Amino acid sequence: MDRSEHLKNLVALAFSDGNIDEGELKLLKHAAEEAGISESELNSWIENADSIILKIPENEADRENHLIDMIGMATADNTFSQDEYDLCMTISEKLGYDGLGEALNRKMSESNLKNLIALASADGHVDEKELEVIKDAAKSAGFTSEKLQDWLKKGSDFIHVIPEREEDRETQLIQMLSLAIADGEFSADEYALCKTVAERLGFTKQELDMIIKLSFRGEMKIDFD
């Protein structure tokens, strides 16, 4: 499958819920730029998104990567609609790929690592202790040091994807809090980001504050107001 067909498939997925939002459009533009496709050609595909016929990659590795990219497009707006999920399932069946759950977990691991990097960058500096936490998370998720360095340069410029499973959401929040206190300080920006992510993960402010207080074990005084 060539890059233009791959991008057309992404356009079709983005439009599967009847609308292409800003987050999805940003990803499409980025994918088009990497593929060397002009903005005018991309806009033409977007205008005719409802008439695009999906094409299936022949190579197994290409099929897996294609599905992962499509999941990324589906979750670009921090939601995963039934139409988007159904389309991903349909495509995974057409691809002969039964690892949709594995692909989703891989995407969640990527999102979790990006969230950690966003938190570490919230105060404008990633110190050594924070970097060690990030490196451990990257190693556990199977990401290369080159990929990690690329993401570190981008800081907090990421789209957050929220895990579907409760245990994964808890793990993500705990990792973010561990990173926040790694340097022995907890800045207002770091707390604000933790609070935002905690709310998206389904935790109340009271639950977040209690976890933070238990994490600090009385070593620091934090103003949560």
mmCIF file of the C-alpha atoms, coordinates in Angstrom:
data_MODEL
# 
_entry.id   MODEL 
# 
loop_
_atom_site.group_PDB 
_atom_site.id 
_atom_site.type_symbol 
_atom_site.label_atom_id 
_atom_site.label_alt_id 
_atom_site.label_comp_id 
_atom_site.label_asym_id 
_atom_site.label_entity_id 
_atom_site.label_seq_id 
_atom_site.pdbx_PDB_ins_code 
_atom_site.Cartn_x 
_atom_site.Cartn_y 
_atom_site.Cartn_z 
_atom_site.occupancy 
_atom_site.B_iso_or_equiv 
_atom_site.pdbx_formal_charge 
_atom_site.auth_seq_id 
_atom_site.auth_comp_id 
_atom_site.auth_asym_id 
_atom_site.auth_atom_id 
_atom_site.pdbx_PDB_model_num 
ATOM 1   C CA . MET A 1 1   ? 0.000   0.000   0.000  1.00 0.00 ? 1   MET A CA 1 
ATOM 2   C CA . ASP A 1 2   ? 1.412   3.400   -0.943 1.00 0.00 ? 2   ASP A CA 1 
ATOM 3   C CA . ARG A 1 3   ? 1.309   6.427   1.340  1.00 0.00 ? 3   ARG A CA 1 
ATOM 4   C CA . SER A 1 4   ? -1.587  8.115   -0.427 1.00 0.00 ? 4   SER A CA 1 
ATOM 5   C CA . GLU A 1 5   ? -3.846  5.068   0.010  1.00 0.00 ? 5   GLU A CA 1 
ATOM 6   C CA . HIS A 1 6   ? -2.792  4.820   3.646  1.00 0.00 ? 6   HIS A CA 1 
ATOM 7   C CA . LEU A 1 7   ? -3.695  8.465   4.220  1.00 0.00 ? 7   LEU A CA 1 
ATOM 8   C CA . LYS A 1 8   ? -7.023  8.073   2.423  1.00 0.00 ? 8   LYS A CA 1 
ATOM 9   C CA . ASN A 1 9   ? -7.880  5.272   4.836  1.00 0.00 ? 9   ASN A CA 1 
ATOM 10  C CA . LEU A 1 10  ? -7.065  7.585   7.753  1.00 0.00 ? 10  LEU A CA 1 
ATOM 11  C CA . VAL A 1 11  ? -9.349  10.252  6.251  1.00 0.00 ? 11  VAL A CA 1 
ATOM 12  C CA . ALA A 1 12  ? -12.143 7.689   5.983  1.00 0.00 ? 12  ALA A CA 1 
ATOM 13  C CA . LEU A 1 13  ? -11.731 6.716   9.630  1.00 0.00 ? 13  LEU A CA 1 
ATOM 14  C CA . ALA A 1 14  ? -11.622 10.329  10.798 1.00 0.00 ? 14  ALA A CA 1 
ATOM 15  C CA . PHE A 1 15  ? -14.923 10.919  8.988  1.00 0.00 ? 15  PHE A CA 1 
ATOM 16  C CA . SER A 1 16  ? -16.569 7.712   10.203 1.00 0.00 ? 16  SER A CA 1 
ATOM 17  C CA . ASP A 1 17  ? -18.506 9.601   12.894 1.00 0.00 ? 17  ASP A CA 1 
ATOM 18  C CA . GLY A 1 18  ? -19.615 12.233  10.361 1.00 0.00 ? 18  GLY A CA 1 
ATOM 19  C CA . ASN A 1 19  ? -17.137 14.896  11.402 1.00 0.00 ? 19  ASN A CA 1 
ATOM 20  C CA . ILE A 1 20  ? -13.396 15.597  11.287 1.00 0.00 ? 20  ILE A CA 1 
ATOM 21  C CA . ASP A 1 21  ? -12.456 17.595  14.396 1.00 0.00 ? 21  ASP A CA 1 
ATOM 22  C CA . GLU A 1 22  ? -9.374  19.709  15.073 1.00 0.00 ? 22  GLU A CA 1 
ATOM 23  C CA . GLY A 1 23  ? -7.392  16.908  16.725 1.00 0.00 ? 23  GLY A CA 1 
ATOM 24  C CA . GLU A 1 24  ? -8.036  14.537  13.840 1.00 0.00 ? 24  GLU A CA 1 
ATOM 25  C CA . LEU A 1 25  ? -7.261  17.256  11.289 1.00 0.00 ? 25  LEU A CA 1 
ATOM 26  C CA . LYS A 1 26  ? -3.949  17.960  13.023 1.00 0.00 ? 26  LYS A CA 1 
ATOM 27  C CA . LEU A 1 27  ? -2.968  14.294  12.775 1.00 0.00 ? 27  LEU A CA 1 
ATOM 28  C CA . LEU A 1 28  ? -4.038  14.126  9.131  1.00 0.00 ? 28  LEU A CA 1 
ATOM 29  C CA . LYS A 1 29  ? -1.955  17.186  8.256  1.00 0.00 ? 29  LYS A CA 1 
ATOM 30  C CA . HIS A 1 30  ? 1.044   15.755  10.074 1.00 0.00 ? 30  HIS A CA 1 
ATOM 31  C CA . ALA A 1 31  ? 0.653   12.406  8.285  1.00 0.00 ? 31  ALA A CA 1 
ATOM 32  C CA . ALA A 1 32  ? 0.282   14.198  4.934  1.00 0.00 ? 32  ALA A CA 1 
ATOM 33  C CA . GLU A 1 33  ? 3.418   16.241  5.551  1.00 0.00 ? 33  GLU A CA 1 
ATOM 34  C CA . GLU A 1 34  ? 5.423   13.114  6.408  1.00 0.00 ? 34  GLU A CA 1 
ATOM 35  C CA . ALA A 1 35  ? 4.082   11.364  3.302  1.00 0.00 ? 35  ALA A CA 1 
ATOM 36  C CA . GLY A 1 36  ? 4.931   14.302  1.045  1.00 0.00 ? 36  GLY A CA 1 
ATOM 37  C CA . ILE A 1 37  ? 1.288   14.925  0.152  1.00 0.00 ? 37  ILE A CA 1 
ATOM 38  C CA . SER A 1 38  ? 0.216   18.516  -0.465 1.00 0.00 ? 38  SER A CA 1 
ATOM 39  C CA . GLU A 1 39  ? -2.350  20.240  1.730  1.00 0.00 ? 39  GLU A CA 1 
ATOM 40  C CA . SER A 1 40  ? -4.563  20.887  -1.305 1.00 0.00 ? 40  SER A CA 1 
ATOM 41  C CA . GLU A 1 41  ? -4.653  17.173  -2.138 1.00 0.00 ? 41  GLU A CA 1 
ATOM 42  C CA . LEU A 1 42  ? -5.427  16.313  1.477  1.00 0.00 ? 42  LEU A CA 1 
ATOM 43  C CA . ASN A 1 43  ? -8.236  18.888  1.531  1.00 0.00 ? 43  ASN A CA 1 
ATOM 44  C CA . SER A 1 44  ? -9.678  17.330  -1.628 1.00 0.00 ? 44  SER A CA 1 
ATOM 45  C CA . TRP A 1 45  ? -9.802  13.918  0.060  1.00 0.00 ? 45  TRP A CA 1 
ATOM 46  C CA . ILE A 1 46  ? -11.381 15.431  3.170  1.00 0.00 ? 46  ILE A CA 1 
ATOM 47  C CA . GLU A 1 47  ? -14.103 17.089  1.078  1.00 0.00 ? 47  GLU A CA 1 
ATOM 48  C CA . ASN A 1 48  ? -14.911 13.705  -0.470 1.00 0.00 ? 48  ASN A CA 1 
ATOM 49  C CA . ALA A 1 49  ? -14.313 11.579  2.630  1.00 0.00 ? 49  ALA A CA 1 
ATOM 50  C CA . ASP A 1 50  ? -17.693 9.876   2.388  1.00 0.00 ? 50  ASP A CA 1 
ATOM 51  C CA . SER A 1 51  ? -16.818 8.397   -1.012 1.00 0.00 ? 51  SER A CA 1 
ATOM 52  C CA . ILE A 1 52  ? -13.373 6.968   -0.153 1.00 0.00 ? 52  ILE A CA 1 
ATOM 53  C CA . ILE A 1 53  ? -13.092 3.194   -0.614 1.00 0.00 ? 53  ILE A CA 1 
ATOM 54  C CA . LEU A 1 54  ? -10.835 1.553   1.962  1.00 0.00 ? 54  LEU A CA 1 
ATOM 55  C CA . LYS A 1 55  ? -7.733  -0.236  0.671  1.00 0.00 ? 55  LYS A CA 1 
ATOM 56  C CA . ILE A 1 56  ? -6.068  -3.079  2.578  1.00 0.00 ? 56  ILE A CA 1 
ATOM 57  C CA . PRO A 1 57  ? -2.236  -3.391  2.876  1.00 0.00 ? 57  PRO A CA 1 
ATOM 58  C CA . GLU A 1 58  ? -0.775  -6.694  1.640  1.00 0.00 ? 58  GLU A CA 1 
ATOM 59  C CA . ASN A 1 59  ? 2.246   -6.942  3.973  1.00 0.00 ? 59  ASN A CA 1 
ATOM 60  C CA . GLU A 1 60  ? 1.498   -8.213  7.505  1.00 0.00 ? 60  GLU A CA 1 
ATOM 61  C CA . ALA A 1 61  ? 3.717   -5.622  9.227  1.00 0.00 ? 61  ALA A CA 1 
ATOM 62  C CA . ASP A 1 62  ? 2.115   -2.874  7.138  1.00 0.00 ? 62  ASP A CA 1 
ATOM 63  C CA . ARG A 1 63  ? -1.345  -4.114  8.121  1.00 0.00 ? 63  ARG A CA 1 
ATOM 64  C CA . GLU A 1 64  ? -0.490  -3.969  11.829 1.00 0.00 ? 64  GLU A CA 1 
ATOM 65  C CA . ASN A 1 65  ? 1.071   -0.496  11.579 1.00 0.00 ? 65  ASN A CA 1 
ATOM 66  C CA . HIS A 1 66  ? -1.868  0.670   9.494  1.00 0.00 ? 66  HIS A CA 1 
ATOM 67  C CA . LEU A 1 67  ? -4.347  -0.499  12.112 1.00 0.00 ? 67  LEU A CA 1 
ATOM 68  C CA . ILE A 1 68  ? -2.374  1.191   14.898 1.00 0.00 ? 68  ILE A CA 1 
ATOM 69  C CA . ASP A 1 69  ? -2.344  4.470   12.934 1.00 0.00 ? 69  ASP A CA 1 
ATOM 70  C CA . MET A 1 70  ? -6.094  4.189   12.439 1.00 0.00 ? 70  MET A CA 1 
ATOM 71  C CA . ILE A 1 71  ? -6.613  3.624   16.164 1.00 0.00 ? 71  ILE A CA 1 
ATOM 72  C CA . GLY A 1 72  ? -4.530  6.749   16.775 1.00 0.00 ? 72  GLY A CA 1 
ATOM 73  C CA . MET A 1 73  ? -6.807  8.677   14.441 1.00 0.00 ? 73  MET A CA 1 
ATOM 74  C CA . ALA A 1 74  ? -9.909  7.277   16.135 1.00 0.00 ? 74  ALA A CA 1 
ATOM 75  C CA . THR A 1 75  ? -8.686  8.386   19.575 1.00 0.00 ? 75  THR A CA 1 
ATOM 76  C CA . ALA A 1 76  ? -7.301  11.769  18.484 1.00 0.00 ? 76  ALA A CA 1 
ATOM 77  C CA . ASP A 1 77  ? -10.218 13.619  20.099 1.00 0.00 ? 77  ASP A CA 1 
ATOM 78  C CA . ASN A 1 78  ? -9.871  11.657  23.384 1.00 0.00 ? 78  ASN A CA 1 
ATOM 79  C CA . THR A 1 79  ? -12.964 9.612   22.515 1.00 0.00 ? 79  THR A CA 1 
ATOM 80  C CA . PHE A 1 80  ? -13.504 6.315   20.731 1.00 0.00 ? 80  PHE A CA 1 
ATOM 81  C CA . SER A 1 81  ? -17.006 6.373   19.258 1.00 0.00 ? 81  SER A CA 1 
ATOM 82  C CA . GLN A 1 82  ? -18.982 3.236   18.450 1.00 0.00 ? 82  GLN A CA 1 
ATOM 83  C CA . ASP A 1 83  ? -18.733 4.023   14.728 1.00 0.00 ? 83  ASP A CA 1 
ATOM 84  C CA . GLU A 1 84  ? -14.950 4.431   15.011 1.00 0.00 ? 84  GLU A CA 1 
ATOM 85  C CA . TYR A 1 85  ? -14.617 1.234   17.026 1.00 0.00 ? 85  TYR A CA 1 
ATOM 86  C CA . ASP A 1 86  ? -16.820 -0.683  14.582 1.00 0.00 ? 86  ASP A CA 1 
ATOM 87  C CA . LEU A 1 87  ? -14.748 0.572   11.655 1.00 0.00 ? 87  LEU A CA 1 
ATOM 88  C CA . CYS A 1 88  ? -11.491 -0.466  13.370 1.00 0.00 ? 88  CYS A CA 1 
ATOM 89  C CA . MET A 1 89  ? -12.982 -3.892  14.061 1.00 0.00 ? 89  MET A CA 1 
ATOM 90  C CA . THR A 1 90  ? -14.176 -4.218  10.463 1.00 0.00 ? 90  THR A CA 1 
ATOM 91  C CA . ILE A 1 91  ? -10.768 -3.243  9.127  1.00 0.00 ? 91  ILE A CA 1 
ATOM 92  C CA . SER A 1 92  ? -8.979  -5.595  11.541 1.00 0.00 ? 92  SER A CA 1 
ATOM 93  C CA . GLU A 1 93  ? -11.168 -8.436  10.233 1.00 0.00 ? 93  GLU A CA 1 
ATOM 94  C CA . LYS A 1 94  ? -10.459 -7.473  6.628  1.00 0.00 ? 94  LYS A CA 1 
ATOM 95  C CA . LEU A 1 95  ? -6.760  -7.308  7.469  1.00 0.00 ? 95  LEU A CA 1 
ATOM 96  C CA . GLY A 1 96  ? -6.933  -10.789 8.934  1.00 0.00 ? 96  GLY A CA 1 
ATOM 97  C CA . TYR A 1 97  ? -5.505  -9.291  12.104 1.00 0.00 ? 97  TYR A CA 1 
ATOM 98  C CA . ASP A 1 98  ? -6.851  -10.585 15.409 1.00 0.00 ? 98  ASP A CA 1 
ATOM 99  C CA . GLY A 1 99  ? -4.589  -8.472  17.611 1.00 0.00 ? 99  GLY A CA 1 
ATOM 100 C CA . LEU A 1 100 ? -6.834  -5.445  17.993 1.00 0.00 ? 100 LEU A CA 1 
ATOM 101 C CA . GLY A 1 101 ? -6.617  -5.638  21.779 1.00 0.00 ? 101 GLY A CA 1 
ATOM 102 C CA . GLU A 1 102 ? -2.831  -5.794  21.594 1.00 0.00 ? 102 GLU A CA 1 
ATOM 103 C CA . ALA A 1 103 ? -2.776  -2.838  19.215 1.00 0.00 ? 103 ALA A CA 1 
ATOM 104 C CA . LEU A 1 104 ? -4.996  -0.829  21.554 1.00 0.00 ? 104 LEU A CA 1 
ATOM 105 C CA . ASN A 1 105 ? -2.735  -1.630  24.504 1.00 0.00 ? 105 ASN A CA 1 
ATOM 106 C CA . ARG A 1 106 ? 0.288   -0.519  22.492 1.00 0.00 ? 106 ARG A CA 1 
ATOM 107 C CA . LYS A 1 107 ? -1.445  2.745   21.693 1.00 0.00 ? 107 LYS A CA 1 
ATOM 108 C CA . MET A 1 108 ? -2.331  3.220   25.348 1.00 0.00 ? 108 MET A CA 1 
ATOM 109 C CA . SER A 1 109 ? 1.286   2.606   26.385 1.00 0.00 ? 109 SER A CA 1 
ATOM 110 C CA . GLU A 1 110 ? 2.400   5.253   23.916 1.00 0.00 ? 110 GLU A CA 1 
ATOM 111 C CA . SER A 1 111 ? -0.199  7.680   25.248 1.00 0.00 ? 111 SER A CA 1 
ATOM 112 C CA . ASN A 1 112 ? 0.840   6.984   28.845 1.00 0.00 ? 112 ASN A CA 1 
ATOM 113 C CA . LEU A 1 113 ? 4.485   7.715   28.078 1.00 0.00 ? 113 LEU A CA 1 
ATOM 114 C CA . LYS A 1 114 ? 3.556   10.938  26.307 1.00 0.00 ? 114 LYS A CA 1 
ATOM 115 C CA . ASN A 1 115 ? 1.480   11.954  29.325 1.00 0.00 ? 115 ASN A CA 1 
ATOM 116 C CA . LEU A 1 116 ? 4.493   11.362  31.573 1.00 0.00 ? 116 LEU A CA 1 
ATOM 117 C CA . ILE A 1 117 ? 6.651   13.524  29.315 1.00 0.00 ? 117 ILE A CA 1 
ATOM 118 C CA . ALA A 1 118 ? 3.982   16.241  29.305 1.00 0.00 ? 118 ALA A CA 1 
ATOM 119 C CA . LEU A 1 119 ? 3.938   16.233  33.106 1.00 0.00 ? 119 LEU A CA 1 
ATOM 120 C CA . ALA A 1 120 ? 7.726   16.357  33.379 1.00 0.00 ? 120 ALA A CA 1 
ATOM 121 C CA . SER A 1 121 ? 7.778   19.309  30.966 1.00 0.00 ? 121 SER A CA 1 
ATOM 122 C CA . ALA A 1 122 ? 5.032   21.218  32.772 1.00 0.00 ? 122 ALA A CA 1 
ATOM 123 C CA . ASP A 1 123 ? 7.484   23.219  34.902 1.00 0.00 ? 123 ASP A CA 1 
ATOM 124 C CA . GLY A 1 124 ? 9.725   23.907  31.903 1.00 0.00 ? 124 GLY A CA 1 
ATOM 125 C CA . HIS A 1 125 ? 12.488  21.484  32.898 1.00 0.00 ? 125 HIS A CA 1 
ATOM 126 C CA . VAL A 1 126 ? 12.973  17.706  32.974 1.00 0.00 ? 126 VAL A CA 1 
ATOM 127 C CA . ASP A 1 127 ? 15.477  16.903  35.719 1.00 0.00 ? 127 ASP A CA 1 
ATOM 128 C CA . GLU A 1 128 ? 17.529  13.726  36.152 1.00 0.00 ? 128 GLU A CA 1 
ATOM 129 C CA . LYS A 1 129 ? 15.150  11.946  38.550 1.00 0.00 ? 129 LYS A CA 1 
ATOM 130 C CA . GLU A 1 130 ? 12.161  12.671  36.314 1.00 0.00 ? 130 GLU A CA 1 
ATOM 131 C CA . LEU A 1 131 ? 14.122  11.460  33.310 1.00 0.00 ? 131 LEU A CA 1 
ATOM 132 C CA . GLU A 1 132 ? 14.895  8.174   35.062 1.00 0.00 ? 132 GLU A CA 1 
ATOM 133 C CA . VAL A 1 133 ? 11.176  7.598   35.688 1.00 0.00 ? 133 VAL A CA 1 
ATOM 134 C CA . ILE A 1 134 ? 10.434  8.319   32.028 1.00 0.00 ? 134 ILE A CA 1 
ATOM 135 C CA . LYS A 1 135 ? 13.230  6.033   30.825 1.00 0.00 ? 135 LYS A CA 1 
ATOM 136 C CA . ASP A 1 136 ? 11.930  3.190   32.988 1.00 0.00 ? 136 ASP A CA 1 
ATOM 137 C CA . ALA A 1 137 ? 8.423   3.668   31.585 1.00 0.00 ? 137 ALA A CA 1 
ATOM 138 C CA . ALA A 1 138 ? 9.769   3.778   28.016 1.00 0.00 ? 138 ALA A CA 1 
ATOM 139 C CA . LYS A 1 139 ? 11.806  0.607   28.543 1.00 0.00 ? 139 LYS A CA 1 
ATOM 140 C CA . SER A 1 140 ? 8.810   -1.230  30.013 1.00 0.00 ? 140 SER A CA 1 
ATOM 141 C CA . ALA A 1 141 ? 6.678   -0.174  27.032 1.00 0.00 ? 141 ALA A CA 1 
ATOM 142 C CA . GLY A 1 142 ? 9.341   -1.312  24.569 1.00 0.00 ? 142 GLY A CA 1 
ATOM 143 C CA . PHE A 1 143 ? 10.158  2.080   23.059 1.00 0.00 ? 143 PHE A CA 1 
ATOM 144 C CA . THR A 1 144 ? 13.633  2.825   21.726 1.00 0.00 ? 144 THR A CA 1 
ATOM 145 C CA . SER A 1 145 ? 15.862  5.524   23.200 1.00 0.00 ? 145 SER A CA 1 
ATOM 146 C CA . GLU A 1 146 ? 15.754  7.313   19.830 1.00 0.00 ? 146 GLU A CA 1 
ATOM 147 C CA . LYS A 1 147 ? 11.970  7.456   19.929 1.00 0.00 ? 147 LYS A CA 1 
ATOM 148 C CA . LEU A 1 148 ? 12.048  8.680   23.516 1.00 0.00 ? 148 LEU A CA 1 
ATOM 149 C CA . GLN A 1 149 ? 14.521  11.464  22.692 1.00 0.00 ? 149 GLN A CA 1 
ATOM 150 C CA . ASP A 1 150 ? 12.281  12.592  19.853 1.00 0.00 ? 150 ASP A CA 1 
ATOM 151 C CA . TRP A 1 151 ? 9.285   12.774  22.183 1.00 0.00 ? 151 TRP A CA 1 
ATOM 152 C CA . LEU A 1 152 ? 11.264  14.585  24.881 1.00 0.00 ? 152 LEU A CA 1 
ATOM 153 C CA . LYS A 1 153 ? 12.040  17.332  22.365 1.00 0.00 ? 153 LYS A CA 1 
ATOM 154 C CA . LYS A 1 154 ? 8.313   17.797  21.736 1.00 0.00 ? 154 LYS A CA 1 
ATOM 155 C CA . GLY A 1 155 ? 7.533   18.261  25.434 1.00 0.00 ? 155 GLY A CA 1 
ATOM 156 C CA . SER A 1 156 ? 3.828   18.541  26.210 1.00 0.00 ? 156 SER A CA 1 
ATOM 157 C CA . ASP A 1 157 ? 2.710   18.898  22.589 1.00 0.00 ? 157 ASP A CA 1 
ATOM 158 C CA . PHE A 1 158 ? 0.765   15.647  22.613 1.00 0.00 ? 158 PHE A CA 1 
ATOM 159 C CA . ILE A 1 159 ? -2.833  14.509  22.302 1.00 0.00 ? 159 ILE A CA 1 
ATOM 160 C CA . HIS A 1 160 ? -3.776  12.475  25.388 1.00 0.00 ? 160 HIS A CA 1 
ATOM 161 C CA . VAL A 1 161 ? -5.533  9.162   24.916 1.00 0.00 ? 161 VAL A CA 1 
ATOM 162 C CA . ILE A 1 162 ? -7.281  7.779   27.988 1.00 0.00 ? 162 ILE A CA 1 
ATOM 163 C CA . PRO A 1 163 ? -7.006  4.021   28.731 1.00 0.00 ? 163 PRO A CA 1 
ATOM 164 C CA . GLU A 1 164 ? -10.288 2.109   28.638 1.00 0.00 ? 164 GLU A CA 1 
ATOM 165 C CA . ARG A 1 165 ? -9.512  -0.332  31.463 1.00 0.00 ? 165 ARG A CA 1 
ATOM 166 C CA . GLU A 1 166 ? -9.759  0.952   35.036 1.00 0.00 ? 166 GLU A CA 1 
ATOM 167 C CA . GLU A 1 167 ? -6.513  -0.713  36.127 1.00 0.00 ? 167 GLU A CA 1 
ATOM 168 C CA . ASP A 1 168 ? -4.669  0.979   33.246 1.00 0.00 ? 168 ASP A CA 1 
ATOM 169 C CA . ARG A 1 169 ? -6.098  4.364   34.258 1.00 0.00 ? 169 ARG A CA 1 
ATOM 170 C CA . GLU A 1 170 ? -4.942  3.827   37.843 1.00 0.00 ? 170 GLU A CA 1 
ATOM 171 C CA . THR A 1 171 ? -1.465  2.838   36.643 1.00 0.00 ? 171 THR A CA 1 
ATOM 172 C CA . GLN A 1 172 ? -1.241  5.925   34.464 1.00 0.00 ? 172 GLN A CA 1 
ATOM 173 C CA . LEU A 1 173 ? -2.195  8.250   37.318 1.00 0.00 ? 173 LEU A CA 1 
ATOM 174 C CA . ILE A 1 174 ? 0.228   6.611   39.770 1.00 0.00 ? 174 ILE A CA 1 
ATOM 175 C CA . GLN A 1 175 ? 3.067   6.875   37.260 1.00 0.00 ? 175 GLN A CA 1 
ATOM 176 C CA . MET A 1 176 ? 2.309   10.547  36.658 1.00 0.00 ? 176 MET A CA 1 
ATOM 177 C CA . LEU A 1 177 ? 2.282   11.279  40.376 1.00 0.00 ? 177 LEU A CA 1 
ATOM 178 C CA . SER A 1 178 ? 5.535   9.363   40.862 1.00 0.00 ? 178 SER A CA 1 
ATOM 179 C CA . LEU A 1 179 ? 7.078   11.524  38.177 1.00 0.00 ? 179 LEU A CA 1 
ATOM 180 C CA . ALA A 1 180 ? 5.697   14.718  39.680 1.00 0.00 ? 180 ALA A CA 1 
ATOM 181 C CA . ILE A 1 181 ? 7.345   14.084  43.068 1.00 0.00 ? 181 ILE A CA 1 
ATOM 182 C CA . ALA A 1 182 ? 10.571  12.610  41.639 1.00 0.00 ? 182 ALA A CA 1 
ATOM 183 C CA . ASP A 1 183 ? 12.463  15.890  42.116 1.00 0.00 ? 183 ASP A CA 1 
ATOM 184 C CA . GLY A 1 184 ? 11.081  16.432  45.642 1.00 0.00 ? 184 GLY A CA 1 
ATOM 185 C CA . GLU A 1 185 ? 8.871   19.326  44.504 1.00 0.00 ? 185 GLU A CA 1 
ATOM 186 C CA . PHE A 1 186 ? 5.344   19.604  43.183 1.00 0.00 ? 186 PHE A CA 1 
ATOM 187 C CA . SER A 1 187 ? 4.777   22.760  41.125 1.00 0.00 ? 187 SER A CA 1 
ATOM 188 C CA . ALA A 1 188 ? 1.404   24.370  40.476 1.00 0.00 ? 188 ALA A CA 1 
ATOM 189 C CA . ASP A 1 189 ? 1.696   23.494  36.777 1.00 0.00 ? 189 ASP A CA 1 
ATOM 190 C CA . GLU A 1 190 ? 2.428   19.862  37.591 1.00 0.00 ? 190 GLU A CA 1 
ATOM 191 C CA . TYR A 1 191 ? -0.542  19.694  39.946 1.00 0.00 ? 191 TYR A CA 1 
ATOM 192 C CA . ALA A 1 192 ? -2.822  21.353  37.374 1.00 0.00 ? 192 ALA A CA 1 
ATOM 193 C CA . LEU A 1 193 ? -1.826  18.789  34.759 1.00 0.00 ? 193 LEU A CA 1 
ATOM 194 C CA . CYS A 1 194 ? -2.291  15.900  37.197 1.00 0.00 ? 194 CYS A CA 1 
ATOM 195 C CA . LYS A 1 195 ? -5.714  17.252  38.123 1.00 0.00 ? 195 LYS A CA 1 
ATOM 196 C CA . THR A 1 196 ? -6.759  17.532  34.476 1.00 0.00 ? 196 THR A CA 1 
ATOM 197 C CA . VAL A 1 197 ? -5.563  14.032  33.659 1.00 0.00 ? 197 VAL A CA 1 
ATOM 198 C CA . ALA A 1 198 ? -7.091  12.605  36.851 1.00 0.00 ? 198 ALA A CA 1 
ATOM 199 C CA . GLU A 1 199 ? -10.487 14.043  35.917 1.00 0.00 ? 199 GLU A CA 1 
ATOM 200 C CA . ARG A 1 200 ? -10.242 12.539  32.443 1.00 0.00 ? 200 ARG A CA 1 
ATOM 201 C CA . LEU A 1 201 ? -9.266  9.224   34.004 1.00 0.00 ? 201 LEU A CA 1 
ATOM 202 C CA . GLY A 1 202 ? -12.399 9.298   36.152 1.00 0.00 ? 202 GLY A CA 1 
ATOM 203 C CA . PHE A 1 203 ? -10.831 10.283  39.505 1.00 0.00 ? 203 PHE A CA 1 
ATOM 204 C CA . THR A 1 204 ? -12.276 13.036  41.665 1.00 0.00 ? 204 THR A CA 1 
ATOM 205 C CA . LYS A 1 205 ? -10.146 15.905  42.985 1.00 0.00 ? 205 LYS A CA 1 
ATOM 206 C CA . GLN A 1 206 ? -10.551 14.476  46.494 1.00 0.00 ? 206 GLN A CA 1 
ATOM 207 C CA . GLU A 1 207 ? -9.253  11.077  45.362 1.00 0.00 ? 207 GLU A CA 1 
ATOM 208 C CA . LEU A 1 208 ? -6.317  12.705  43.615 1.00 0.00 ? 208 LEU A CA 1 
ATOM 209 C CA . ASP A 1 209 ? -5.424  14.839  46.640 1.00 0.00 ? 209 ASP A CA 1 
ATOM 210 C CA . MET A 1 210 ? -5.579  11.817  48.935 1.00 0.00 ? 210 MET A CA 1 
ATOM 211 C CA . ILE A 1 211 ? -3.263  9.819   46.655 1.00 0.00 ? 211 ILE A CA 1 
ATOM 212 C CA . ILE A 1 212 ? -0.837  12.748  46.514 1.00 0.00 ? 212 ILE A CA 1 
ATOM 213 C CA . LYS A 1 213 ? -0.799  13.153  50.289 1.00 0.00 ? 213 LYS A CA 1 
ATOM 214 C CA . LEU A 1 214 ? -0.172  9.433   50.742 1.00 0.00 ? 214 LEU A CA 1 
ATOM 215 C CA . SER A 1 215 ? 2.604   9.584   48.160 1.00 0.00 ? 215 SER A CA 1 
ATOM 216 C CA . PHE A 1 216 ? 4.350   12.434  49.962 1.00 0.00 ? 216 PHE A CA 1 
ATOM 217 C CA . ARG A 1 217 ? 3.897   10.650  53.323 1.00 0.00 ? 217 ARG A CA 1 
ATOM 218 C CA . GLY A 1 218 ? 3.889   13.914  55.210 1.00 0.00 ? 218 GLY A CA 1 
ATOM 219 C CA . GLU A 1 219 ? 7.291   15.029  53.887 1.00 0.00 ? 219 GLU A CA 1 
ATOM 220 C CA . MET A 1 220 ? 5.847   18.074  52.127 1.00 0.00 ? 220 MET A CA 1 
ATOM 221 C CA . LYS A 1 221 ? 2.956   20.442  52.578 1.00 0.00 ? 221 LYS A CA 1 
ATOM 222 C CA . ILE A 1 222 ? 0.877   20.893  49.456 1.00 0.00 ? 222 ILE A CA 1 
ATOM 223 C CA . ASP A 1 223 ? -1.830  23.494  48.923 1.00 0.00 ? 223 ASP A CA 1 
ATOM 224 C CA . PHE A 1 224 ? -4.521  21.818  46.827 1.00 0.00 ? 224 PHE A CA 1 
ATOM 225 C CA . ASP A 1 225 ? -6.880  24.795  46.586 1.00 0.00 ? 225 ASP A CA 1 
# 
